[in-house]
Amino acid sequence: MLDSDLKSILGEKYKDRFFEQTSSLSNVLNKEGILVFDSFISQRGLIKLKKEAAELKPKSFKSSSEYNVYVSDYDEKFPPESPRNRIMSTTKKCIPNDLIPKDSILQKLYDSSLLKNFFCKLLGKDNLYPYEDSLSSININYYDKGDALGWHFDNSDFTITLLVKNCTKGGVYEFFNDMRFKDGEEDYDFVQKILDNNLEGTKVKSFEGDLMIFKGNKSIHQVTPVEEGERILVTFNYNETLGISLSEQSRRTFFGRIK
Ligand SMILES: [Fe+2]
């Protein structure tokens, strides 16, 4: 059951009953690589979330990170400009979980067993667990003018996000669905065409209050630079096993500290 706090902030469609029927949604997710739950948060809930995010922003950590599309070490078998090794970059600001108040709606959404079971069924997982460290389970990400998320594949096979505030220009989520492997091998030629801007991916029209589940492990994706306004995106990060911490290197990069 949804607790009364959650009931009061979820969009009209999202009653207890909604979360019981997952098989058709699961099929869509597997086929399209993405599920968007529009107006998951009501206008009233959004007002609260925007206020909370704005109040926390001065404490956020600004990061810029560089990586290749595969978010893995440089591979000497390939030249630096190859799609395997080419450098992408991300700039954003981030609030880690330990700065989010315990009574926040975000924490209630994350901890809700109804929602967690719903995600498990959609994703075909037995269970989902929070990060062991106190920073990485829920993050509020702020993208200001010029901030962007460069092309990459995710390490984890799913991502759950909530768009709290949308920028007015730029900041578009773009992806190519399930294109990573060809005959069981990395398809570097395809990635090269994308990095050289010779192909256009699927652009997701997102609206404030939308919850999105995305399978980013086999689908390359990016967020184009924000041109006007501010984009605030919450990520709900779960693990399939208990006791996992985000790597110290990633915590240093995105939060500026490890605890
Ligand atoms: Fe990603």
Residues whose N, C-alpha, C, O or C-beta is under 5 A from the ligand:
A	BS01	LIG	D154 G216
